[in-house]
Amino acid sequence: MFEAVYYTVDSIDGDYANLRRDGDVSGETKLVARALLPAEIEVGSRIKYEMMQYSMEA
């Protein structure tokens, strides 16, 4: 079984968002198409990735 992975939206650039994995100290970000993310995201939003889907974390 896969564990959920949590990200914070680091920046938004047009149709893409840069996500930073929570707890990652390397400074690396993951570029993700906004079409795959919840429509209401903004910089600083916390995102959960689980079972190949992104959702907002309350």
RATA-V989732 format. One record per pair of residues at least 4 apart in sequence whose ideal C-beta (glycine too) atoms are under 8 Angstrom apart, sorted by the first residue. I is the first residue (numbers start at 1). J is the second residue. Records with the same first field share a line. If there is no record, write none. Layout:
I = J ; J
//
This chain:
2 = 50 ; 51
4 = 48 ; 49 ; 50
5 = 21 ; 48 ; 49 ; 50
6 = 21 ; 22 ; 46 ; 47 ; 48 ; 49 ; 57
7 = 19 ; 20 ; 21 ; 22 ; 30 ; 46 ; 47 ; 48 ; 49
8 = 19 ; 20 ; 22 ; 44 ; 45 ; 46 ; 47
9 = 17 ; 18 ; 19 ; 41 ; 42 ; 43 ; 44 ; 45 ; 46 ; 47
10 = 17 ; 18 ; 19 ; 20 ; 29 ; 43
11 = 17 ; 18 ; 29 ; 43
12 = 16 ; 17 ; 18 ; 34 ; 41 ; 42 ; 43
13 = 17 ; 18
15 = 33 ; 34 ; 35
16 = 31 ; 32 ; 33 ; 34
17 = 31 ; 32 ; 34 ; 37 ; 41
18 = 29 ; 30 ; 31 ; 32
19 = 29 ; 30 ; 31 ; 32 ; 47
20 = 24 ; 27 ; 28 ; 29 ; 30
21 = 28 ; 30
22 = 46
24 = 28
32 = 36 ; 37 ; 54
33 = 37
34 = 41
36 = 54
37 = 41 ; 47 ; 54
38 = 45 ; 47 ; 54 ; 55 ; 56
40 = 45 ; 56
41 = 45 ; 47 ; 56
45 = 56
46 = 56 ; 57
47 = 54 ; 55 ; 56 ; 57
48 = 54 ; 55 ; 56 ; 57
49 = 53 ; 54
50 = 55
//
